[in-house]
Amino acid sequence: MQRDTVEWPTLALLVLCYVGWAIGTTWAAALWLPLGVGVSALCIALHSSLSHEVLHDHPFRSRPVNEALIFPALGLLIPYQRFRDTHLAHHRDAVLTDPYDDPETNYMTPVQWQGLPRWGKTVLGFNNTLLGRMLIGPLVGQISFMLSDWRAIRAGNSAVLCGWLWHIPAVALVLWWVIASPMPVWAYVTAAYLGLSILKIRTFLEHRAVDRASARTVIIEDRGPLALIFLNNNLHVVHHTHPKVAWYKLPDLYAQNRAQYLKRNEGYVYRSYAEIFRRYFWRAKDPVAHPLWPWRRD
């Protein structure tokens, strides 16, 4: 598919995101703080989706220009460079869900799972329900992510360290704005957590552990507000097949080749996020231990 020279819908959405975020942290927060937190959380989630577009080289063909557009760390917690590097590593479909080689997996090896204390199994078991993923998933994920990066920094990984150092001014810029706004810092931190919680809905069942790599990636045929916040990344197998295609072209691409994509992922499809909430809000879809990983000592 031919790429647009300048992707105007993405640029327009970036402007809308920042305007909405500014309104959420100022006028809406002054009017009613819960409203400000809610508006800010939605804009933070959208900003993360736009950051995902940027790491796939949108809306311009210049990486420095693209990354300058999303430099403020609205979500506070995830350095953009670390998000970029781990997500691009995740796009190796052959290792999707692998407990070691897929940096975005939620699976553990069976041996790792067996070695957890009872309370750890309880926490991670709850985290594998949709309710748990939304309530504690951001905290569980952040702790795991930061521990992994800390180990990498201690081992001398300069790229990981650089990612966190660049994160400092990106967070400082946002905190400078928040401190000057009517929104208390604690309320903004709450909004950032809620933004991550919204994103956990998208990542909850994006990938499953099956033998065939192309069948591991989901399609959720939702066209509602969550699909917009996620920039159509719910059509996830289409994105993995064509990672350079802009978000606003994915629905047409899917509609034109629906049978092909469903054959590719062996029918791993849901009609809507409402269906996912009904089926998995209270119960886990997947085990924590990778079902195909061999039972052996690491």
C-alpha atoms as one frame of an Amber mdcrd trajectory, in Angstrom:
protein
   0.000   0.000   0.000   1.349   3.413  -1.019   2.284   5.631   1.884   1.161
   9.262   2.198   3.973  11.813   2.188   2.408  13.580   5.172  -0.208  11.734
   7.210  -2.593  14.563   8.000  -5.099  12.528  10.073  -2.305  11.585  12.473
  -1.129  15.187  12.742  -4.678  16.377  13.369  -5.155  13.761  16.079  -1.883
  14.804  17.718  -3.119  18.391  17.910  -6.482  17.217  19.273  -4.713  15.045
  21.858  -2.599  17.893  23.205  -5.536  20.319  23.210  -7.663  17.779  25.060
  -4.867  17.140  27.547  -4.441  20.863  28.169  -8.191  21.236  28.728  -8.242
  18.222  31.036  -5.459  19.525  33.250  -6.776  23.094  33.390 -10.414  24.001
  32.678 -11.893  20.548  33.332  -9.827  20.054  36.492 -10.892  23.440  37.809
 -14.541  22.737  37.001 -14.613  19.260  38.604 -11.442  17.341  39.420 -12.786
  13.861  38.508 -13.714  15.244  35.077 -10.203  16.603  34.630  -8.693  13.274
  35.650 -10.932  11.382  33.226 -10.244  13.668  30.253  -6.512  13.625  30.990
  -6.479   9.815  31.269  -8.140   9.427  27.857  -5.640  11.829  26.289  -2.725
  10.025  27.953  -3.938   6.709  26.509  -4.352   8.316  23.075  -0.867   9.823
  23.328   0.547   6.341  23.929  -1.237   5.093  20.804   0.183   8.025  18.848
   3.641   7.193  20.227   3.104   3.719  18.817   2.431   5.280  15.423   5.622
   7.323  15.728   7.855   4.338  16.457   6.517   2.795  13.235   7.663   5.926
  11.346   4.494   8.017  11.214   3.344  10.684  10.436   6.492  11.929   8.643
   9.375  10.004   7.132  11.830  11.695   9.481  12.324   9.882  12.775  13.691
  12.945  14.674  10.699  15.055  13.624   8.245  12.307  14.551   9.823  11.746
  17.951   9.869  15.476  18.682   6.094  15.502  18.196   5.526  13.082  21.093
   8.466  14.143  23.295   6.421  15.188  26.385   5.960  12.064  28.514   2.264
  12.537  29.237   2.080   9.046  30.753   5.065   9.711  33.056   6.071   6.062
  33.514   7.371   4.605  30.227  10.387   6.178  28.469   9.606   6.529  24.776
  12.951   5.106  23.649  12.434   2.021  25.784   8.898   1.631  24.430  10.254
   1.971  20.890  13.061  -0.550  21.306  11.054  -3.189  23.167   8.052  -2.881
  20.873  10.120  -3.245  17.710  11.719  -6.348  19.256   8.198  -7.611  19.967
   7.407  -7.399  16.248   9.463 -10.511  15.533   6.425 -12.739  15.061   8.446
 -15.930  15.410   9.030 -15.220  19.126   5.610 -13.807  20.050   4.593 -14.852
  23.599   8.047 -16.329  24.301   8.815 -15.716  28.012  12.392 -14.706  27.205
  12.473 -13.261  23.685   9.173 -11.342  23.520   9.574  -8.240  25.716   5.805
  -7.666  25.793   4.732 -11.155  26.821   2.648 -11.803  29.929   3.660 -15.473
  30.068   6.238 -17.038  32.367   8.018 -20.349  31.935   6.445 -23.204  33.925
   9.577 -23.404  36.106   9.372 -19.683  36.915   5.693 -20.099  37.762   6.344
 -23.092  39.988   8.998 -21.142  41.876   6.650 -18.317  42.861   5.277 -18.082
  46.403   1.536 -18.569  46.834   0.887 -14.834  47.105   2.781 -14.233  43.861
   0.664 -16.810  42.051  -2.481 -15.192  43.439  -1.444 -11.733  42.252  -0.469
 -12.888  38.762  -3.539 -15.096  38.490  -5.750 -12.089  39.239  -3.687 -10.040
  36.778  -4.723 -12.496  34.052  -8.375 -11.516  34.404  -9.470  -8.377  32.580
 -10.495  -6.755  35.870  -7.105  -7.560  37.370  -5.251  -6.361  34.291  -7.005
  -3.012  34.561  -6.671  -2.647  38.347  -3.177  -3.956  39.055  -1.827  -4.592
  35.556  -0.139  -1.174  35.248   1.627  -1.686  38.593   2.632  -5.297  37.876
   3.867  -4.362  34.416   5.761  -1.303  35.621   7.578  -3.219  38.352   8.568
  -5.991  35.942   9.641  -3.488  33.282  11.753  -1.398  35.650  13.432  -4.417
  37.252  14.363  -5.740  33.819  15.766  -2.371  32.754  17.649  -1.968  36.046
  19.335  -5.316  35.498  20.235  -4.246  31.947  21.698  -0.945  33.179  23.741
  -2.713  35.851  25.039  -5.061  33.143  26.301  -2.043  31.193  23.562  -1.589
  28.588  24.066   2.044  27.573  21.013   2.124  25.275  18.688   1.337  28.177
  20.378   3.948  30.364  20.130   6.539  27.585  16.416   5.822  27.227  15.836
   6.598  30.905  18.053   9.706  30.864  16.094  11.150  27.931  12.935  10.399
  29.888  13.893  12.854  32.649  13.368  16.101  30.654  10.268  14.601  28.994
   8.708  14.032  32.435   9.999  17.347  33.810   8.220  19.235  31.021   4.904
  17.584  31.893   5.313  18.075  35.643   6.172  21.758  35.087   2.851  22.160
  33.290   0.894  20.180  35.901   2.388  22.091  38.842   1.319  25.346  37.211
  -2.174  23.981  36.461  -5.218  23.619  38.743  -4.732  19.828  38.811  -2.835
  18.462  41.856   0.150  16.268  41.056  -1.452  13.297  42.845  -4.515  13.649
  40.603  -2.345  13.708  37.494  -0.478  10.589  38.640  -3.910   8.977  39.046
  -4.791  10.022  35.490  -1.530   8.519  34.207  -2.338   5.238  35.951  -5.865
   5.263  34.519  -4.422   5.894  31.060  -2.263   2.793  31.395  -5.278   0.888
  32.688  -7.209   1.749  29.519  -4.282   0.551  27.401  -4.276  -2.759  29.278
  -7.685  -3.478  27.738  -6.022  -3.480  24.323  -3.056  -5.630  25.284  -5.079
  -8.095  27.390  -5.424 -10.798  24.725  -3.513  -9.440  21.739  -1.441 -12.609
  21.525  -2.034 -16.247  22.408   0.348 -19.178  22.810  -0.127 -21.525  19.854
   2.350 -23.379  17.650   1.842 -21.403  14.462   3.365 -17.915  14.802   0.927
 -16.209  12.419  -2.027 -17.526  14.464  -0.892 -15.873  17.687  -2.246 -12.394
  16.942  -5.846 -11.328  17.485  -8.495  -9.441  15.536 -11.123  -7.491  17.482
 -13.711  -6.163  15.049 -14.635  -3.178  17.203 -15.214   0.256  15.646 -16.231
   2.074  18.832 -14.449   4.621  21.045 -11.852   2.141  22.309 -10.848   1.337
  18.737 -10.290   5.061  18.166  -8.221   5.453  21.335  -6.183   2.413  20.273
  -5.915   3.770  16.700  -7.352   0.574  15.207  -4.613  -1.520  16.759  -7.423
  -3.871  17.772  -7.072  -5.106  14.174  -3.823  -6.438  15.473  -2.964  -9.101
  12.931  -3.353  -6.472  10.193  -0.906  -4.228  12.025   1.594  -7.057  12.535
   1.336  -7.990   8.864   1.697  -4.367   7.697   3.422  -2.427  10.507   4.211
   0.530   8.240   0.565   1.145   7.304  -0.990   4.147   9.063  -3.731   3.548
  11.631  -6.527   5.136   9.568  -5.945   2.739   6.656  -6.163  -0.469   8.686
 -10.000  -0.841   8.687 -10.273  -0.693   4.889  -7.326  -3.031   4.504  -9.006
  -5.499   6.855 -12.413  -5.182   5.184 -10.913  -5.879   1.758  -9.038  -8.981
   2.948 -11.033 -10.216   5.965 -11.066 -13.886   4.960  -7.326 -13.832   4.351
  -6.538 -12.390   7.774  -8.858 -14.787   9.580  -7.238 -17.676   7.749  -3.842
 -16.327   8.724  -4.642 -16.176  12.437  -6.824 -19.315  12.406  -9.968 -17.476
  13.398  -8.612 -15.783  16.519 -11.282 -13.086  16.426 -13.710 -11.258  18.721
 -16.607  -9.099  17.580 -16.144  -6.299  20.104 -14.584  -5.245  23.368 -18.022
  -5.700  24.943 -17.721  -9.413  24.158 -14.286  -9.519  25.796 -15.607  -7.796
  28.917 -18.486 -10.276  29.150 -16.234 -13.299  28.778 -13.100 -12.352  30.686
 -13.851  -9.550  33.144 -13.943 -11.977  36.076 -11.938 -14.901  34.743  -8.606
 -15.501  33.099  -8.363 -16.256  29.402  -4.833 -17.680  29.581  -2.631 -19.339
  32.194   0.369 -17.446  33.531   2.702 -20.336  32.723   3.322 -20.635  28.986
   1.340 -23.727  27.906   3.816 -24.726  25.176   7.038 -24.051  27.061   8.931
 -27.217  28.069   8.942 -28.241  31.723  12.649 -27.982  32.326  15.002 -26.019
  34.516  16.328 -22.780  32.986
